[in-house]
Amino acid sequence: MAQQGFTRAVVLDEAIVFQQCDENAADSLRPGADKLLIRLSRSGLFVGLFFRSDISARKVLSEAQCVVVCAEKNLEEFKASLDSSWNFIAAEDSTLQLESLPFAITSLIKKELGNKITLVGHCMNWKREKDLLQRGALPFMSTFGMSFTPLDLSSSLDRQLSVVDIVLNKATDEIVSVSKVVSDTNEKWINFSDRFNKLERYLQEHPDIHVVDPTDRVTPLMDRVATQSLLEELPLIEVAAGGPIVRPPRCVKVTGFDDAALFDKLKSANLVVPTIVKPQIACGASESHTMAIVFEDRGYSNLAVPLPAVIQEYVDHQSVIFKFYVLGEQVFYSTRKSTPDAVVLRTMINTEAPSIVFDSLKTLPTGRAVDEKAAESALDITAMRSTAAVLRRKLGLTIIGFDVVVHSHTRDHVIVDVNYFPTFKDVPDTEAVPAFWKALQESRNTRTI
């Protein structure tokens, strides 16, 4: 007899995983079975697979509380052959939806454990989910009292969201297209997938559901002008005597590069070359990664960067960038090589052109190897931790990332980018995953405003 308690194992009927081919061909995986197997392999549960000849063996996982997932046509045979105390999930072979099985399994665990476990339903693209699965961050059952399940947005949301405790929402993964950015109006400029719009409507109708994080708090970070405005409004930290100035880069929005007033705008913003030019839209479109570095004033003419755009000061920073990851109240950072100071960069790429256009997803030349000890000696960690706390409170977000460079001459700490739900891949799993879980748990009790 299996031990009573909560589910510790999942046993799959071979009919769930394989689809029968003709007698001359080997069986093949069902569509979506590969995802299910990857999810189960990182679920924190024991996993078994029953082939037809094994059903009567009754030895596999006999000491564990199990849930058996089987084809409906095989249900009675499994019940007769296996431990009657186990849970059974039957799926009609003709309409088998493997995407719904993780929720079916985790909802059973939630029913068994109740408030002893926090069930998180997540919405993100498969690439991101797979990365987090491989790091052990999205188990069906964890020792930390967390359970994670992908939301099946093609199925009933009421059935799923009435059970989960937290909705983990990576809105930027669901962007279909973007139109011209209009930061100072309520005009809709981001077009999300139909399935995500369905989720958003449900969440708006059920404001009691806890979301990490609400889309309206994330959207400002998709717009570089809105992000700049937020940073300029922040009393980031009270700088101690002799401490660094923490600030965003000097910046101005432009709607054209041949505008007669362009240089008046640059002058009023105290911007001189070299500068870096970026599209106003920060994500969700391929053109958001098309940027330019301008070395001379004539380099703005006919510049091939999508408009509207922002022109920012190019901060000389000795080829070092600091990437900060904020998971609730915990702050981590890593050091990376970056582009060299502007004069050095221009020499390295061997160009006399007044500007260069590049794709930010493709690496520009970087400077020498980073001397991490020397680089960190210029970084004021206390100031950065204070900055992280203020950013988290102001933005009302649970999981954020921001990039900082230290000005080569003034030692200003310049925040050059802020983003939502970074992959925090630079942080060891043993530190990042528990911090991630703790941040989600604590977010239920502390609403940041």
PLY file of the C-alpha trace (Angstrom):
ply
format ascii 1.0
element vertex 449
property float x
property float y
property float z
element edge 448
property int vertex1
property int vertex2
end_header
0.00 0.00 0.00
1.34 3.47 -0.88
2.11 5.90 1.91
-0.58 8.49 2.51
0.39 12.12 2.11
1.12 14.29 -0.86
2.02 13.27 -4.37
5.69 12.41 -4.75
5.67 10.70 -8.14
4.09 10.78 -11.57
3.59 7.67 -13.65
2.82 8.12 -17.35
0.92 5.69 -19.51
2.92 5.14 -22.70
-0.21 6.19 -24.62
0.16 9.68 -23.17
3.68 10.10 -24.52
3.69 8.10 -27.76
1.34 8.05 -30.69
0.93 4.84 -32.63
2.16 4.75 -36.18
1.48 2.09 -38.78
2.81 -1.39 -38.07
5.92 -0.84 -40.18
7.06 2.28 -38.33
8.19 2.93 -34.78
5.94 4.89 -32.47
6.74 8.58 -32.23
6.35 11.24 -29.54
3.05 13.04 -29.47
3.17 16.78 -30.27
4.07 18.53 -27.02
5.36 15.38 -25.32
8.93 16.70 -25.40
7.88 19.76 -23.37
5.97 17.61 -20.90
8.95 15.30 -20.37
11.33 18.24 -19.85
8.93 19.77 -17.34
8.56 16.47 -15.50
12.30 15.85 -15.49
12.71 19.11 -13.55
9.53 18.75 -11.51
11.06 17.64 -8.22
8.92 14.47 -8.43
9.84 10.89 -9.21
8.79 10.08 -12.77
7.97 6.67 -14.22
6.76 5.44 -17.60
4.49 2.38 -17.89
4.61 0.33 -21.05
1.77 -2.06 -21.78
3.73 -5.11 -20.64
4.54 -3.48 -17.28
1.10 -2.60 -15.96
0.78 -5.72 -13.83
4.30 -5.47 -12.37
3.16 -3.16 -9.54
6.73 -2.74 -8.31
7.60 0.64 -9.72
7.35 3.44 -7.14
5.24 1.21 -4.87
6.31 3.10 -1.76
5.43 6.56 -3.08
2.14 8.44 -3.29
1.62 8.61 -7.05
-0.51 10.25 -9.65
-1.05 8.14 -12.74
-1.64 9.94 -16.03
-3.23 7.62 -18.54
-5.37 7.49 -21.64
-9.04 7.24 -20.76
-9.36 3.95 -22.63
-6.76 2.41 -20.27
-8.10 3.85 -17.00
-9.90 0.79 -15.65
-6.98 -1.48 -16.50
-4.60 0.78 -14.58
-6.92 1.03 -11.58
-7.27 -2.74 -11.42
-3.52 -3.31 -11.63
-2.15 -0.48 -9.48
-2.53 0.81 -5.94
-6.10 2.01 -5.42
-4.92 4.89 -3.21
-3.13 6.57 -6.09
-4.67 9.46 -7.98
-5.56 8.99 -11.64
-5.79 11.58 -14.40
-7.50 10.26 -17.53
-7.32 11.98 -20.88
-9.36 11.23 -23.95
-7.00 9.92 -26.59
-8.73 11.83 -29.38
-8.46 15.22 -27.66
-5.30 14.77 -25.64
-3.94 18.17 -24.57
-0.53 17.72 -23.00
-0.31 21.44 -22.17
-3.02 20.99 -19.54
-1.37 18.07 -17.72
1.12 20.09 -15.60
-1.79 22.03 -14.08
-3.75 18.82 -13.51
-0.79 17.41 -11.56
0.08 20.55 -9.58
-3.56 21.25 -8.70
-3.69 17.79 -7.09
-0.61 18.67 -5.04
-2.22 21.99 -4.06
-5.40 20.17 -3.01
-3.37 17.77 -0.87
-1.22 20.42 0.84
-3.49 23.46 0.85
-1.86 26.53 2.40
1.34 24.61 3.04
2.31 25.23 -0.56
2.21 28.27 -2.85
1.09 27.45 -6.38
2.47 29.81 -9.03
0.95 29.83 -12.51
3.39 31.30 -15.02
3.06 32.83 -18.47
6.31 33.12 -20.43
7.81 31.88 -23.68
9.22 28.37 -23.90
12.84 29.50 -24.25
12.67 31.38 -20.94
10.72 28.62 -19.22
13.17 25.98 -20.39
16.11 28.02 -19.08
14.44 28.37 -15.67
13.49 24.69 -15.65
17.09 23.69 -16.29
18.15 25.83 -13.35
15.60 24.12 -11.10
13.58 27.31 -10.62
10.15 26.04 -11.75
9.53 22.68 -10.03
6.11 21.12 -9.55
7.22 20.59 -5.95
10.10 22.22 -4.07
11.42 21.95 -0.54
10.73 25.68 -0.20
6.97 25.09 -0.34
6.61 26.32 -3.92
4.89 24.68 -6.87
5.00 26.02 -10.44
2.75 25.29 -13.39
2.59 26.76 -16.87
-0.80 28.36 -17.50
-2.64 26.90 -20.46
-4.17 30.07 -21.90
-6.15 28.07 -24.46
-8.11 26.36 -21.67
-10.48 27.66 -19.01
-8.79 30.42 -17.01
-11.41 30.25 -14.30
-10.52 26.63 -13.58
-6.81 27.45 -13.32
-6.76 30.88 -11.69
-9.22 29.87 -8.99
-6.52 27.49 -7.74
-3.20 29.29 -8.20
-1.93 31.69 -5.54
0.29 33.82 -7.81
0.32 34.60 -11.51
3.91 35.11 -12.73
3.58 37.32 -15.78
6.32 37.94 -18.33
4.32 40.31 -20.50
7.14 41.17 -22.90
7.21 37.54 -24.10
3.69 37.99 -25.46
4.24 41.11 -27.60
3.07 40.59 -31.18
3.83 44.05 -32.56
4.38 47.65 -31.55
3.25 50.86 -33.16
4.67 54.36 -32.85
5.40 55.05 -29.20
3.36 57.78 -27.57
4.52 58.06 -23.97
2.43 61.01 -22.90
-1.00 59.63 -23.83
-3.04 56.53 -23.03
-2.99 55.46 -26.65
-2.39 51.73 -27.02
0.94 51.14 -28.75
1.78 47.59 -27.68
-0.15 44.75 -29.28
-0.12 41.56 -27.23
-1.14 38.08 -28.35
-4.83 37.19 -28.24
-4.18 34.62 -25.53
-2.40 37.17 -23.37
-5.20 39.70 -23.87
-7.59 37.01 -22.65
-5.48 36.63 -19.49
-5.30 40.41 -18.98
-9.08 40.78 -19.24
-9.57 38.02 -16.68
-7.07 39.60 -14.26
-8.76 43.00 -14.61
-12.10 41.38 -13.75
-10.55 39.59 -10.76
-8.28 42.17 -9.05
-7.92 39.93 -5.99
-5.56 37.62 -7.92
-1.96 38.38 -7.02
0.15 39.11 -10.11
3.94 39.34 -10.34
4.03 41.78 -11.92
1.04 43.79 -13.26
1.49 44.69 -16.92
0.81 48.40 -16.37
3.87 48.53 -14.10
6.03 46.78 -16.68
5.09 48.82 -19.78
7.06 51.95 -18.81
10.24 49.86 -19.11
9.33 49.04 -22.71
9.63 52.74 -23.57
13.04 54.39 -23.18
11.54 57.86 -22.79
9.21 56.69 -20.02
12.08 54.87 -18.31
14.25 57.98 -18.50
11.46 60.08 -16.97
11.06 57.63 -14.10
14.78 57.65 -13.40
14.96 61.43 -13.51
12.12 61.65 -10.98
13.74 59.29 -8.53
15.52 60.60 -5.47
17.73 57.59 -6.02
19.84 57.85 -2.89
21.09 60.39 -0.45
24.71 60.41 -1.49
27.08 60.23 1.45
29.88 62.75 1.66
32.41 61.83 -0.99
30.06 59.20 -2.44
29.14 58.86 -6.11
26.37 60.64 -7.95
23.85 58.04 -9.13
21.94 59.17 -12.20
20.55 58.24 -15.61
22.49 59.32 -18.71
21.75 62.76 -20.13
19.16 62.20 -22.81
16.81 63.86 -25.29
13.97 62.48 -27.44
14.02 63.26 -31.17
11.56 62.62 -34.00
14.04 63.32 -36.80
17.79 63.58 -37.36
17.67 66.33 -39.95
15.41 68.58 -37.87
16.72 72.13 -37.84
16.17 72.24 -34.09
18.17 69.06 -33.41
21.32 70.79 -32.20
19.31 73.21 -30.06
17.77 70.20 -28.34
21.17 68.62 -27.84
22.58 71.85 -26.43
19.69 72.28 -24.00
20.27 68.73 -22.74
24.02 69.39 -22.45
24.72 66.62 -24.95
27.85 66.60 -27.07
29.42 63.83 -29.13
30.10 61.04 -28.66
26.51 59.92 -28.12
24.58 56.69 -28.42
21.27 56.72 -30.27
18.53 54.19 -29.49
14.93 53.66 -30.68
12.34 54.81 -28.18
10.80 51.35 -28.14
12.96 49.17 -25.89
11.65 45.68 -26.67
9.09 43.66 -28.57
10.30 44.58 -32.06
13.45 43.71 -33.98
14.10 47.39 -34.72
14.39 48.11 -30.97
17.92 46.69 -31.17
19.10 48.96 -34.01
21.35 51.60 -32.46
24.15 53.95 -33.39
27.19 55.60 -31.87
27.79 59.11 -33.18
31.37 60.38 -33.08
30.89 63.70 -34.92
27.96 66.09 -35.31
27.65 65.30 -39.03
27.04 61.68 -38.07
23.38 62.44 -37.28
22.54 63.15 -40.91
20.32 60.39 -42.36
21.10 58.18 -39.39
19.48 54.74 -39.89
17.98 54.36 -36.41
14.19 53.92 -36.16
12.25 56.99 -35.03
11.24 58.29 -32.61
14.56 57.82 -30.86
16.53 58.92 -27.83
20.02 60.40 -27.94
22.04 59.66 -24.84
25.50 60.61 -23.73
28.07 57.93 -24.44
29.64 57.32 -21.05
33.31 56.37 -21.11
33.50 53.53 -18.58
36.77 51.66 -19.12
35.05 48.70 -20.79
33.26 47.52 -17.65
29.51 47.22 -17.07
27.85 46.07 -13.86
24.64 44.07 -14.19
22.38 44.18 -11.13
19.59 41.70 -10.42
16.93 42.57 -7.88
14.91 39.61 -6.59
12.62 41.03 -3.94
14.83 42.44 -1.23
17.93 40.57 -2.37
20.40 42.18 -4.76
23.04 40.43 -6.85
25.44 41.75 -9.43
27.99 40.60 -11.96
30.80 42.27 -13.88
31.08 42.06 -17.66
33.29 43.37 -20.40
31.76 46.20 -22.37
32.58 48.55 -25.22
35.70 50.65 -24.65
35.87 54.40 -24.33
34.71 56.14 -27.52
38.14 57.12 -28.84
39.46 53.60 -28.31
36.36 52.07 -29.91
36.70 54.16 -33.04
40.33 53.10 -33.35
39.49 49.43 -32.81
36.89 49.35 -35.58
39.24 51.36 -37.77
36.72 53.83 -39.11
36.70 57.50 -39.97
32.93 57.44 -40.42
31.15 60.04 -38.25
28.81 57.38 -36.87
28.28 53.62 -36.82
24.99 51.71 -36.76
24.88 48.35 -35.00
22.58 45.65 -33.65
22.71 45.60 -29.86
22.19 41.83 -29.86
25.45 41.43 -31.74
28.52 42.30 -29.78
30.56 45.36 -30.61
34.27 45.14 -29.89
34.98 45.03 -26.18
37.96 46.32 -24.33
40.61 44.41 -22.47
39.76 41.57 -20.13
38.00 42.83 -17.01
40.11 43.09 -13.88
37.18 42.39 -11.56
38.95 43.51 -8.39
40.03 46.78 -9.94
36.60 47.34 -11.47
34.76 46.63 -8.24
37.01 49.02 -6.35
35.38 51.84 -8.31
31.85 50.61 -7.56
30.02 51.84 -4.48
28.09 48.72 -3.50
26.24 50.45 -0.65
24.99 53.14 -3.01
23.89 50.49 -5.51
21.96 48.51 -2.92
20.18 51.69 -1.87
19.46 52.44 -5.52
18.02 48.94 -6.02
15.67 49.39 -3.06
14.43 52.77 -4.30
13.94 51.46 -7.85
11.96 48.48 -6.60
9.67 50.66 -4.47
9.14 53.29 -7.16
8.50 50.84 -9.99
6.41 48.51 -7.84
8.11 45.49 -9.37
9.32 42.30 -7.72
12.00 41.19 -10.20
14.06 43.79 -12.04
17.48 44.24 -13.55
19.51 47.36 -14.15
22.87 48.07 -15.75
25.36 50.56 -14.35
28.58 52.00 -15.71
31.05 54.09 -13.72
32.13 57.23 -15.56
35.86 57.06 -16.24
36.46 60.67 -15.20
33.69 61.83 -12.82
33.08 58.46 -11.11
29.33 59.03 -11.53
27.36 55.79 -11.38
25.17 55.97 -14.51
22.12 53.70 -14.87
22.11 52.91 -18.58
19.29 50.34 -18.67
16.42 49.00 -16.56
14.52 45.86 -17.47
11.86 43.56 -16.05
12.39 39.91 -15.11
15.96 39.42 -16.37
17.25 35.86 -16.60
19.80 36.49 -13.78
21.99 33.88 -15.48
25.16 35.40 -14.01
24.04 34.50 -10.49
24.79 30.96 -9.25
21.66 28.78 -9.12
22.25 28.01 -5.45
21.79 31.71 -4.69
19.43 32.90 -7.42
16.74 30.19 -7.21
16.02 30.46 -3.45
16.03 34.26 -3.78
13.57 33.99 -6.67
11.23 31.79 -4.64
11.51 34.01 -1.57
10.76 37.13 -3.62
7.56 35.54 -4.94
6.49 34.42 -1.47
7.14 37.81 0.08
5.35 39.64 -2.73
2.07 38.15 -1.54
2.44 39.88 1.81
4.03 43.15 0.72
2.47 45.24 -2.02
5.03 47.77 -3.29
3.65 51.18 -4.26
0 1
1 2
2 3
3 4
4 5
5 6
6 7
7 8
8 9
9 10
10 11
11 12
12 13
13 14
14 15
15 16
16 17
17 18
18 19
19 20
20 21
21 22
22 23
23 24
24 25
25 26
26 27
27 28
28 29
29 30
30 31
31 32
32 33
33 34
34 35
35 36
36 37
37 38
38 39
39 40
40 41
41 42
42 43
43 44
44 45
45 46
46 47
47 48
48 49
49 50
50 51
51 52
52 53
53 54
54 55
55 56
56 57
57 58
58 59
59 60
60 61
61 62
62 63
63 64
64 65
65 66
66 67
67 68
68 69
69 70
70 71
71 72
72 73
73 74
74 75
75 76
76 77
77 78
78 79
79 80
80 81
81 82
82 83
83 84
84 85
85 86
86 87
87 88
88 89
89 90
90 91
91 92
92 93
93 94
94 95
95 96
96 97
97 98
98 99
99 100
100 101
101 102
102 103
103 104
104 105
105 106
106 107
107 108
108 109
109 110
110 111
111 112
112 113
113 114
114 115
115 116
116 117
117 118
118 119
119 120
120 121
121 122
122 123
123 124
124 125
125 126
126 127
127 128
128 129
129 130
130 131
131 132
132 133
133 134
134 135
135 136
136 137
137 138
138 139
139 140
140 141
141 142
142 143
143 144
144 145
145 146
146 147
147 148
148 149
149 150
150 151
151 152
152 153
153 154
154 155
155 156
156 157
157 158
158 159
159 160
160 161
161 162
162 163
163 164
164 165
165 166
166 167
167 168
168 169
169 170
170 171
171 172
172 173
173 174
174 175
175 176
176 177
177 178
178 179
179 180
180 181
181 182
182 183
183 184
184 185
185 186
186 187
187 188
188 189
189 190
190 191
191 192
192 193
193 194
194 195
195 196
196 197
197 198
198 199
199 200
200 201
201 202
202 203
203 204
204 205
205 206
206 207
207 208
208 209
209 210
210 211
211 212
212 213
213 214
214 215
215 216
216 217
217 218
218 219
219 220
220 221
221 222
222 223
223 224
224 225
225 226
226 227
227 228
228 229
229 230
230 231
231 232
232 233
233 234
234 235
235 236
236 237
237 238
238 239
239 240
240 241
241 242
242 243
243 244
244 245
245 246
246 247
247 248
248 249
249 250
250 251
251 252
252 253
253 254
254 255
255 256
256 257
257 258
258 259
259 260
260 261
261 262
262 263
263 264
264 265
265 266
266 267
267 268
268 269
269 270
270 271
271 272
272 273
273 274
274 275
275 276
276 277
277 278
278 279
279 280
280 281
281 282
282 283
283 284
284 285
285 286
286 287
287 288
288 289
289 290
290 291
291 292
292 293
293 294
294 295
295 296
296 297
297 298
298 299
299 300
300 301
301 302
302 303
303 304
304 305
305 306
306 307
307 308
308 309
309 310
310 311
311 312
312 313
313 314
314 315
315 316
316 317
317 318
318 319
319 320
320 321
321 322
322 323
323 324
324 325
325 326
326 327
327 328
328 329
329 330
330 331
331 332
332 333
333 334
334 335
335 336
336 337
337 338
338 339
339 340
340 341
341 342
342 343
343 344
344 345
345 346
346 347
347 348
348 349
349 350
350 351
351 352
352 353
353 354
354 355
355 356
356 357
357 358
358 359
359 360
360 361
361 362
362 363
363 364
364 365
365 366
366 367
367 368
368 369
369 370
370 371
371 372
372 373
373 374
374 375
375 376
376 377
377 378
378 379
379 380
380 381
381 382
382 383
383 384
384 385
385 386
386 387
387 388
388 389
389 390
390 391
391 392
392 393
393 394
394 395
395 396
396 397
397 398
398 399
399 400
400 401
401 402
402 403
403 404
404 405
405 406
406 407
407 408
408 409
409 410
410 411
411 412
412 413
413 414
414 415
415 416
416 417
417 418
418 419
419 420
420 421
421 422
422 423
423 424
424 425
425 426
426 427
427 428
428 429
429 430
430 431
431 432
432 433
433 434
434 435
435 436
436 437
437 438
438 439
439 440
440 441
441 442
442 443
443 444
444 445
445 446
446 447
447 448
